[in-house]
Amino acid sequence: MQPQKRKLAYHVATTLDGFIAREDDSFDCFANEGDHVTEYLATLRTYGAVVMGRRTYDIGLKFNVTDPYPYLETYVVSRTLKESPNPRVHLISYDVVGAVRALKAQEGKDIYLAGGGALATQLLTAGLVDEVLIKLNPVLLGAGIPLVSRLGSHIPLELLSTKVYRTGVVLLQYAIKH
């Protein structure tokens, strides 16, 4: 029996109009208190690794946080960072698709795709994302960083579960129909 591959899950907060952050990368518009936050933090511990774009990683760096997920193998996709500010944080500077494919082929817990939208688009287009977990927040921005952009073709999803929180946040879990 072959070992099961690790799944890659795009687990992200978004506004009702599909933005994961404001145009300046800020995300103070999202509900940051309540049961959905507690559950999200617990869910993060079910993953074995995290992959994120440099702009997502930069959010923590502004506060001198060089290892935002010390309990996960951490990978930052960047063409501009020449060396990691933390020995636990691994840089992926070329062949992102190949590197993520290799991570998925390793044994271990699933992989959390923390963002951002451009990285998610690249990995969705390559067929590497297995699940999409959307924390839909009750707010409209009108502009910002999109959840995904310029997909080559539509990607069909299968709804696995929904959960509504008292804060108005709705968690939607989808499987990618490969």
Sequence and secondary structure as in RCSB ss.txt:
>XXXX:A:sequence
MQPQKRKLAYHVATTLDGFIAREDDSFDCFANEGDHVTEYLATLRTYGAVVMGRRTYDIGLKFNVTDPYPYLETY
VVSRTLKESPNPRVHLISYDVVGAVRALKAQEGKDIYLAGGGALATQLLTAGLVDEVLIKLNPVLLGAGIPLVSR
LGSHIPLELLSTKVYRTGVVLLQYAIKH
>XXXX:A:secstr
       EEEEEEEETTSEEE TTS  TTS  SSHHHHHHHHHHTT SEEEEEHHHHHHHHTTT S S TTSEEE
EE SS  S SSTTEEEE S HHHHHHHHHHSSSS EEEEE HHHHHHHHHTT   EEEEEEES   SSSEESS  
 SS   EEEEEEEE TTS EEEEEEE  
